[in-house]
Amino acid sequence: MVSVIDADTHIAEPKEMWEHLDSDFYDRRPVILQIPNDTVYGPFNAMWLIDGQIVPKAAGRASNILVTPTLQDFVQQFTDVPARDMTDMSMRFRDMEIMGTNAQVVYPTLFLAWLTDDPTLEVALAQAYNRHLAGIADASGGRVRWAVVPPLRDIDATVREMQYGHDHGAVGVFFRGIEKDLTLDDPYFFPVYEEAQALGLAICVHQGQGAPALNNLVDIRRSSSFTHGRLPPLSAFRNLVANRIPEEFPELRFGFIETGASWVPFVFHCLRTLSTEDPKRWGPKLFDQYRMWVSYEVDEDLLHLVDYIGEDHIVTGTDYGHHGRDGVIADPSAQLHMVDTLRSRQEYPSALVDKLLSDNPRALYGM
């Protein structure tokens, strides 16, 4: 049996994380506000107060729904909160055994959102997150790997965080599809890409709400996370490919995580219509050449997507941490049944399933 790598899981950031915050920022530390559940925010009735803003903000413009802080009535319905916030790793490891996974790659929850306009506070928050995850990973015996949260408005600090993460079990660098007002092909990010290449860390483009101007257009109750969370990684892929950024970093790996994969044919179509290149470029050859991987969700047509992406560049994850239980609504990418579902589908060759569950995430994350 292959060793299964869960390519996308999450931590619901606990209050203990901020014990790692630089003492100079103690008076600006994130604190939890808890309100009655009969307001417009309903059961999403606890939030972090960060730099004068509430996160998550579950109603109105620039809104989002997150499973942190876990004091929300919405989250308290779950019995596995200590596993989600990673304060009880024995419970989390037990769930991994039930799901049939051997190792998890952990992404943030809070940092999916835009947190502050102050670059110095951004550095402090990222450092606290990275120190906390490093401690968990170091104690996990290799079962927990993670993506560094980079304070991208300070490139020097980002490089330091990447170096620290590399020494403590990190396998990637977390990006949202748009970072503030820059798309990911912008030369501003090239020093980060250069350092990631040198360290062997993947650039992990995860769905998230990193562009305040776009966020302010969206009410999550009407649009869910589609506009400000799920679409930006598609723009990132398009721009990185169209502007040939991977050619400038010939050993750098890119992952597109919690995006699904059904968008690939559409984006290839958009690229092809503006190109005079050989149409065969827009297929598995490109993923090989540019060292790109895309996450798959089990209700998508895998065999159709293999025609566009190839067998070697598709990964999949459970989205553990954002999952539901007992009928409670979950993130649309949550799929705790991922391993059993893939192995039960007789139309999928077992060698292909093994690639998705083991070989491909190992290649993406350099494990």
N, C-alpha and C positions, 0 to 999 in steps of 0.2 A: 504494500500500500504506500502511495506517495505521501510525502509530508505536505500538508495543505497550508498555504499561506493566504490568510484573509487580507486582501489588498486594501480594504477600506473599513476601518472601525473608528470609534470616537470616544473621547473622554467628555463627560459632563463636568466641567471644571468645578471643583469644590472650593470652599473658602480657605482650606488649608494651603491651596496654591499660593496665596498672597503672603504666606509666611516667608517666601523666597524674595519678596519685593525689596528692592534697595531701600535702606532705612531713610534715605533722603526723600522718598516718596511715601512715607508712612501716612502722612496726613492727606494724601491723595489716593490712598488704596481703594480698590473697589469694595463697596459695602452692599449688603443685601437690603432691599426695601421689600416689605411684605404688606399687601393691602387687602381689603375685603374682596371676595370673589363675586360681588354683585355690581362691579363697575364695568365699563366698556371692555376691560381686559379679561373679564370672566375668569376661568380657571388658570389663566396664565398670570397669576396674581403675585408673583415674586420676580424681582428684577435686580440686576446690578446697577448701582449708581456709579458711573465712570465719567469723570471730567464734566459733571453737570448734566449728563444725559442718562436715560434709562435704557438698558439693554438686557433682555429683548424688550421691544416695544410692540405689543401684539395687536395694535389697532392704529389706524390712521396712516398718513404718508410715512415712507421710510420705515415701515413696520417689518417685523420678523418674529418668528416663533422658534425658540430654542429650548433644549431640555436642561439648560443651566440658567439660573440656579435651581437646584432640585427641590427647593421648598415650595415651588408652584404646586397648586392642587392638581394640575394636569400631570405632573411628574410623580406626585405622591401616590397616584393610583397604582404605580408599578411596585412590585415587591423586590426588585433587583437594583434599587438605587445605588447601594454600595458597590455593585459591580460596574454600573455605568460611570460613577464618579471615581472609580479605581481606588477607593479606600478599603475595599475588601477584595484583594486579588485572588484569594482562594475561591470565592464565588465566581469571579470572572473566569478563572481557569476551568472551573467546573462547567460553566456554560460553553467554553470552547470545546471541551470533550463531548458535550451533548451535540454540538453543531458539527463536529468532525473536523475541527481546525486545530492546527498545531502551533501556529504563530499568528500574531496580529500586527498590522501596521496601523498605528493610531494617529488620527488627525484631530485637530481642535474642534470645539463647538462654538465657544464664545468668539473666537477669532474668525469665524465665518462672517461676522458682522463688522461694520466699520465702528471703531471704538473711540477714537479721539482725533482731534485736529492738532494735538501737541506732539511733535516728533520725539521730544525727550520722554514724555510719559509712555509713548508707544514703545520706546526702547526698554523702559523699565518693566512694562507689562510682558513683553516678549521674553525678556530675561527670566522673569519669574516663572512663566509657563515652561520654558526650556529647562530650567533647573529642576522643576517638579517632574517633568516627564523623564528627564535623565535619571533621576533617582528611582523611578518605577522601573525603567528599562534595565538599569544596572542590577536590580534585585530580581529580575524575572528569569534569569537563566537563558536568555536569548528568545524567550517566547513573546516579548513585547519589543517591537521596533517602532519608530516614530518619525514624523516629519517636523523639522525645525520650523518654528514660527519666526520669520525674519522681520525686523523693524525696518521696512524697506525705504523709509525716508531718511535713514542714516546708513549709507552703504558700508562704512567702516564697521559700525556696530553689527550689521548683518553678517559681514564676513567673520567677525569674532564669534557670533552665535553659531554659524555654520561649522566653524572649527571645533567649538565646544561640543556641538551635537554629534559631529563625526566621532569624537572620542567617547561618546556615551550612547551608542546604539542607534543613532539616527540614520535613516536611509534615504531621506529626501528633504527638500525644501518646499514648504507650503506656499503656494500662490493662489490668489483668486484670479478670475479671468481678466478682470480689469483692476488695476491697483491705483486708486484715487482717480487721476485723470490721464493715466498712461496705459496703453495696451502693451502686451508683453513682448512685442517686437522692438520696443523702444530701446535705443542704445544706452539709456540710463541704467538698464538692468544688466548690461554686458559684464560688468565686474562681478556680479553675483553669479552669472552663468560660468564665467571663467573659473571662479573659485569652486563652484559645484563640480565642474568637470575635473579639476585637480583633485578634489576630495573623493570623487566617485559617488556623489550624491545626485539623485534624480531631481529634476524640476517637476513638482507635483501640482498640476493645475486642478484644483478642487472647486466644485461649485461653491459660491459664496458671494457676499454682497460687499465688494470692495470699492465701489464707485459711488460716493455720496450723491453726485448729481443724478445718477440713474436711480439710486435708491429713493430719492425724493419724489420720483414720478409714480411710485408704486405703493398701493395699499394691498397688503398681503391677503386680506380677506377677499379681495376681488381677483388678484393675479397669482395667488400662492407665491412660490419662490421662482416662478418660471422666468419672469422678465429680468429681475435683478440678480438672480442666483444661478439659474441653469443656462441662460443664454451666453453670458460672458465667456465661459470656457470655449464655446464654439467660435467666438470671435478671436480668442487667443490662438486657437489652432489655425484658423484661416490666415491670420496675420503672420504667424511664425512661418508657415509654409510659403505663403505668397512672397514674403520678403527673404526667404531662404536663410533664416537665422540659424537653423541647425548646421548649415554648411560652415558657419564661422566657428563652431564648437564641435569638432568632428567626433568627440567621444562622449558628449553630453547626452543624457537620456531624459525624455519627457514623458510624463504620464498625465492622462486626462481622467480624473477620478470622480466618481459619483455623477457622471454625465450621461450614463447610458451610451450606446454606440449607434443607435439607429439614425443619428444625424449625419454620420460620415458620408453616406451616398449623396445627401443633399449638399453638404459643404464641398465635396469633390465636384459636384455639378456646377456650383458657383465658381469654383476655381477654374474649371475646365472652360467655361464660357468666356473667360478673360485671358485665355492662354493659347498660344500657338504651338505648344509642346506636344510631343507624342502622347496621345490619349492613354497609353499604357502606364504613363507616369502616375495616373490617379487611381492607385490601387495598392496592393500589398508591397510592391516595389518601393513606394514612398515611405511606408512605415519601416521597412528594413533600412533604407538609406538614411532616414532622419532619426532612427532610434526612438520611435514614438509608440506608446501603448495606450489603449483605450479601455475603459471599464465597461463591462457587459452586465445587463440585468436579465434575469432568467425568463422573463416573459417576452424577450425580444427573439427575433428569428436568427439564431446563431449561424446556421449554415449559409444563409443569405449574407450575413455580415462578414463571414470568412472570405467570401469572394472579393470584398473590398479591402479588408484589413489584413487578411492572412491568418494562419493558425497561430503564429508565434508572437502576435502583438495584441492579444486580448487578455485582460485580467478581469477578475471579479471579486467582489467583497460583500460581506453580510450587512454592512452599515451598522454593525453592533454598537449599541449606545444610543442610537436613534430609532430603535426598533419598538414596536408595540407588543402588547401581550393581551390575551383574553378580550379581543375585540376593540382595544383602545387604538385609536388612529395613530399611525406611525408615519415616519418619513416615507415618501413614495419609493425610495431606493432600498428600503429595509427588506432583507431577504434572509432570515435566519436559516431557512430551509435550503440554502444555496447548494450545499454539497450533496445532500440527498436528492434534490431535484435534478441536478445535472447528471448524477450517476444513474438515475432511474430512466432517463430518456434513451431508449434503445436506438433512436435514429442518430445519436451523437456517438461517433467512435470513441472508445475509451481512451485512446491515445490523445485525442483532441481535448477531452475533459481533463486529463492529467496535465496537459499544457496550461489550461486556464487556471487550474487550482494550484499548480506547483511550479512548473518550469518557467512560465511567463512572468509571474510576480517576482520570482528569484532574479530573472534577467532585468526587469525594470528597476528593482530596488538594489541590485548588486549584492544580493545575499548569497 
